[in-house]
Amino acid sequence: MKADRTAERSAPSVSAVAHRRDRRDSRWDEHRRARREQLVEATVAAVARHGAGVGMDEIAVEAGTSKTAVYRHFADRSDLHLAVCTRVAEQLTQALGAAMSSSGPPRAMMASALETYLAFIEASPELYRFVVHPPAAERRESGTGQGDPISTLSDMVGGQAAALLAGSLAAAGRDTAAAEPWGHGIVGLVRSAGDRWLQAGRPMPRAELAAHLTDLAWSGISGVLGPAVHANHTTTTEEQ
């Protein structure tokens, strides 16, 4: 009986075993997250080195591992592509958010956001192509628009632009209903113009393109908003 009681006291409790298992699982989860991040970074580096059409073999070499090891952490190439898209969307969201959160007039905030976007795609054109224009096979695997952080990013930026325009419309005493289509329309305009600019080999400086797009977008908006917005912009320009 004494031996039995000693054995009972020395045996680990169920809760203690579960706690150790949870700690092991937690460490393994952290390792997997860290390894996925490393593979995403390696993919970004491989895209910069080999271009948007980079293959899995080249990504594995950049990561210092094998394709088999990559597929231990990602279900397939489209899963890896989605992880890279998420990383890029987070970085661009942060940059655009900072550009559009200033206390300046709406035109200045729009110009800053356009310049920020164009600077982003100019700095990493191959990564931009990899993210925004994936091969057809990857689009089929991942499903059109399902869980796509870049589509979500476009929607979010369009919503931010719409909120900015709604404030200007309200200040001018106008109906704010137009803000929604205008905001998303501007995002489409800039994305299409940016695509063409890259495809054509950047035939004009980025700042010049940003100025042209700002003039085009704001001319239409200010034409509807009327004298109040022109006065606001004129005052700001004189102060600068």
N, C-alpha and C positions, 0 to 999 in steps of 0.2 A: 504493500500500500504506500509506504514511504517513497519507494522508487517511482511509483505511478504519479504521486503528487509532484515529485521533482521533475519528472518528464513533462508534466502538464505546465509547470512554471517555466521550463526552458523552451517549450515549443512556442514559436511566434504566433501571435494572434492573426486571425483572418484580416483584420483591419491593417495590421502592420505589413502583411504580405501585399495587400492591395495598394498600400501607400508606396512601397518600393517599386511595384509594377507601374504605378502611375508616374513615378519619377523617371523610370527607364523610358516609358512611352513619351514623356515630355521631352526628355533629352533627344530621343530619336526624332520626334517631330521638329525640334529646333534644328537638328542636323539636316533633315530633309529640306526645311525652308531655306537654310543657308546654302545648301547645295544647289537648289533651284535658282537662287539668286546668282550664284556663281555661273551657272549655265546660261542664264539670261545675259549676264555681262559678257560672257564669252561669245554669245550669239551676236550681240551688238558689235563687238570687236571684229568678228568674222565678216559681218555685213560691211563694215567700214573697209576691211581689207580686200574682200572679194566682190562686193557689190550686192545689190538686192536679190540676185538669183543664187545666192550662196547655197551650197548643198550641206546635207547633214554630215558628210565626211569632213568637210572643211570646218564645220562648227565643232565637231568632236576633237579635231586636231587642235583648234584654238583653245579648247577647254582642257587639253592634255589628257583626254580619256578616249573611250570608244563609243561608237553609236549605241551599242548595247547598254552601256552605262547611262547614256543620255536618256534612253527610253525607260530606264528604271524610274526616272523622275518625271517624265512627260509621256502621256499616253501615245502621242504621235506628233508629227511635225506641226500640225495645226494647233495642238495644245501648247507647244513651245512658242509658236507665233503669237498666240493669244497672250501669253505671259509677257512677251516683248511689247506688244501693243499696250498692255496695261501699264508697264513701266513708262513708256513714252507718253501715254495719255496723262499720267500723274505729273510728269515733269512739265508738260505743256500747260496743263490746267493750272499749276502753281504759277507759272510765268504769266499766263494771260490774266489770271486773277489779280496779280499784283499790278498789271498794266491798267486794268479796268476799275481798280478800287481807289484810284487817286481822287482828290477833291477838285480836280480841274473841270473845265467845261466839257460837255459831251463830245464835241468835235476833237478836242485834244485827247480824250480818253480813247476814242475810236482810232485816231492816228497812232497812238501808243500801242494799242492792241494789234493793229495791222503790222506795224513795224516788228513787234515781238514775234508774231507768227512767221513772218517772212524770214526773220533772223534765225528762227529755229530750224526751218526747212533748208535754209542756205547752209547752215553749219553742218548738217548731216543729211545731204540729199539722198544718199543710198538708203539710209535708215528710214527716211520718210517714204521712199518708194516701197521698201520692204513692208512697212506697216500699212500704208494706205492702199497699195495695189498688189495684194498677194496673188500668187498663181491661182488659176481657176480651180485646181485640185484642192487647194487649201480652203477656198471659199466653199466648195461643196462639202468638205469634211466638217467644217466648223458650223455650217448653216448660215444662210444669209441674214446678217444683222443680229443673230442670236448671241447675246453676251459679248458683242463687239464693243470694246471700250472706245474705239475711235468714233463709231457712230454715236455712242453715248456722249463723247466729248463734244462732237458737233452740235448735238441737241443742247448740251449744257451751255456752250458758248453762245449759241443762238438765243437761248433764254436770257443770258446775261445782257446781250445786245438789245433784246426786246425790252428788258427792264429799264435799260439806259434810255432808250427811245421813248418809252412810256412816260418817263419823268419829264422829258423835254416836251412831249405832246401836252401833258397835263399843265405844264408851266405856261404853254402858249394858249391854253384854254381850248384845246382840240380833243376830239374823241381819241382815246388811246387804243382803239381796236386795231389800228394799222400797225402798231408796234410789233406784234407777234410775227406777221409775215415779213415785215421789213427786217427784223432782227435776223431771222433765219435766212432770208434772201441775201443779206450782206455776207453771212458766213459762206453760203454757196458761191457767191461772186468771188470772194477772196481765195477760197480753196481752188476754184477752177483757174483763176488767173495765176495763182502760185504754181499749179501743175504745169500750165503752159510755159511759164517763165523758166522752170527747171528744164522742161523738154527742149526748149529753144536755146539752152545753154546760157541762160541769164544775160540776155542782150542789153539790159540796162542795169544800172546800180540798184541795189535793193531799196535804198532810200527814195530813189526816183519812182520806182514802182509803187512803194507805199504811199507816196504823195499823190500819184495818179489815182490810185484806188480810193484814197480818202476824199479827194476832190469829187470823184464820180459819185461815191455813196452819199457824201454830205450835201452835194449840190441838189440831189433829188430830195433829200430830207428837208434841207433848209428852205427849199422852194415851197414846200407844203407848210412848214412851220411859220414862215413869214418873217416880218421885220424883227421880232423879239430875239430870235436865235441869231440873226445877223448882227444885231447890236451886241449880243453877248460875245460872239466871236471877235468882232472888231475891237471891243474893249480889251479882250485877252491878248490879241495880237499887239496892240499898242503898249500894253504892260510889259510884254516880252521885249 
